[in-house]
Amino acid sequence: MKRLVVAITGASGAIYGIRALQLLRERGGVETHLVLSPSGARTIIAETDFTPDAVRALAHHVHNPKDIGASVSSGSFVTEGMLVAPCSIKTLSGIAHCYNDELVVRAADVCLKERRRVVLLLRETPLHAGHVELMAQATRNGAILMPPVPAFYHRPTSILEIVDQTVARALDLFGLDLPTTKRWNGKGVD
């Protein structure tokens, strides 16, 4: 079974991480390891009808965000990589500068040093020059920046369809295909 680390940090957009866990659970074949930051838990309460415990229950394994000795903090623990959804600027800064004081950044840093995918659904707008520099440094370190900018070619009719398409495209980056992904065929979607 493949493994994927999913982190939910304190930026707006907790639904992206939640839907990733839900869709991966439905898909099967992927063992999820959740790292939920305290700010991420607070954002879940503010933005969704979920509780942090309900979100934790969606993952196969949950790791304490302060435990830098967790399995996902070691390169010998093989994963497909890590999805940070949403990714706060604080988390981006830690990843860009290898500041491994908490598990979210440590797990991302481990994935990067092992040349595994790290996909950051960065949630901030507008951006100033410092944010852009952090994005450039994280990219140089090997991370993939994927701000959750919605696509409309699949003609979504709900917020959930927009979220699902973004999450599906993020999971594509790990080679994890979802059967519900809408794909452009040159004339429309399949």
C-alpha positions in Angstrom: 0.0 0.0 0.0 1.2 3.5 -0.8 1.6 6.1 1.9 1.0 9.8 1.8 1.6 12.4 4.4 -1.2 15.0 4.6 -0.7 18.2 6.6 -3.4 20.7 7.4 -2.0 24.1 8.6 -3.6 27.3 9.8 -4.2 29.0 6.4 -7.8 29.4 5.2 -8.8 26.4 3.1 -8.9 23.5 5.6 -11.5 21.9 3.3 -8.7 21.0 0.8 -6.9 18.8 3.4 -10.2 17.4 4.6 -11.4 16.5 1.1 -8.0 15.0 0.3 -8.3 12.6 3.3 -11.9 11.8 2.3 -11.2 11.1 -1.4 -8.1 9.0 -0.6 -10.2 7.0 1.9 -12.8 6.4 -0.8 -10.2 5.6 -3.4 -8.4 3.1 -1.3 -4.8 1.8 -1.7 -3.3 4.8 0.1 -2.4 4.8 3.8 -2.7 8.4 5.0 -0.6 10.0 7.7 -2.1 13.2 9.1 -0.2 16.1 10.8 -2.8 18.6 12.0 -1.2 21.8 13.3 -3.0 23.6 16.2 -3.7 26.5 13.9 -5.1 24.0 11.4 -7.5 22.6 14.0 -8.7 26.1 14.8 -9.3 26.8 11.1 -11.3 23.6 10.7 -13.6 24.8 13.5 -13.9 28.3 12.0 -14.4 27.3 8.4 -16.2 23.9 8.3 -18.8 21.8 10.1 -16.1 19.3 11.0 -14.4 18.9 14.3 -10.7 18.3 14.5 -11.4 14.8 15.9 -13.7 14.0 13.0 -10.9 15.0 10.6 -8.3 13.0 12.5 -10.7 10.0 12.1 -10.4 10.3 8.3 -6.7 9.4 8.4 -5.1 6.0 8.9 -2.5 7.5 11.3 -2.4 10.8 13.1 0.9 12.3 14.3 1.3 14.9 17.0 2.6 18.1 15.3 5.2 18.6 18.1 6.6 15.0 17.7 9.7 15.4 15.5 10.5 11.8 16.2 7.4 10.5 14.5 7.7 7.9 11.8 7.1 10.5 9.0 10.2 12.5 10.3 12.5 9.8 9.0 13.7 9.2 5.4 13.6 5.5 6.1 9.8 5.7 6.4 8.9 5.4 2.8 6.1 7.6 1.5 4.9 8.9 -1.9 5.5 12.4 -0.4 3.6 15.0 1.4 0.6 17.2 0.6 0.3 20.4 2.7 -3.3 21.5 2.2 -3.7 24.3 3.0 -0.2 25.7 3.4 0.2 28.8 5.5 3.0 31.3 4.9 4.5 30.3 8.2 4.8 26.7 7.0 6.1 27.8 3.6 8.8 29.9 5.4 9.8 26.8 7.5 10.0 24.6 4.4 11.9 27.2 2.5 14.4 27.7 5.3 14.6 24.0 6.6 13.4 25.2 10.0 12.4 21.9 11.4 11.1 22.8 14.8 7.7 21.1 14.3 6.6 17.9 12.5 4.9 19.5 9.5 8.1 21.2 8.4 10.3 18.3 9.5 8.3 15.8 7.5 8.3 18.1 4.4 12.1 18.5 4.7 12.6 14.8 4.9 10.5 14.2 1.8 12.5 16.9 0.0 15.9 15.4 1.0 14.7 12.0 -0.1 13.6 13.5 -3.4 9.9 12.8 -2.8 7.1 15.1 -3.9 6.0 17.9 -1.6 3.0 19.7 -2.9 2.0 23.0 -1.1 -1.5 24.4 -1.6 -0.4 27.8 -0.6 -3.2 30.0 0.6 -2.4 33.7 0.7 -3.3 36.6 -1.4 -2.2 39.2 -2.3 1.5 38.3 -2.1 4.3 40.6 -1.3 8.0 40.2 -2.3 8.9 38.2 0.8 6.2 35.6 0.0 7.4 35.4 -3.6 11.0 34.9 -2.4 9.8 32.1 0.0 8.0 30.4 -2.9 11.1 30.6 -5.1 13.3 29.1 -2.3 10.8 26.3 -1.6 10.7 25.5 -5.3 14.5 25.5 -5.4 14.4 23.0 -2.5 12.2 20.8 -4.6 8.7 21.6 -3.4 5.8 22.1 -5.9 3.8 25.2 -5.3 0.2 24.8 -6.2 -2.0 27.6 -5.0 -5.6 26.3 -5.1 -6.6 28.5 -8.0 -9.9 27.1 -9.3 -10.3 25.7 -12.8 -13.6 26.3 -14.6 -13.3 24.2 -17.8 -15.2 21.4 -16.0 -18.1 23.8 -15.4 -18.4 23.4 -11.6 -21.8 24.0 -10.1 -20.8 23.9 -6.5 -17.9 24.9 -4.2 -17.4 21.2 -3.5 -16.8 20.5 -7.2 -14.2 23.3 -7.3 -12.5 21.9 -4.2 -12.6 18.3 -5.5 -11.1 19.3 -8.9 -8.2 21.1 -7.1 -7.6 18.2 -4.7 -7.7 15.7 -7.6 -5.1 17.7 -9.6 -2.9 17.9 -6.5 -3.2 14.1 -6.0 -2.3 13.7 -9.7 1.1 15.0 -8.8 1.7 11.9 -6.6 0.4 9.6 -9.4 -2.8 9.0 -7.4 -5.6 9.1 -9.9 -9.2 9.7 -8.8 -12.0 8.3 -11.0 -13.9 11.5 -10.6 -11.2 13.8 -11.9 -12.4 15.9 -14.8 -9.8 16.0 -17.6 -9.6 18.4 -20.5 -9.6 16.5 -23.9 -9.1 19.5 -26.2 -12.8 20.2 -26.7 -14.3 19.7 -23.2 -13.9 17.4 -20.3 -14.1 13.6 -20.1 
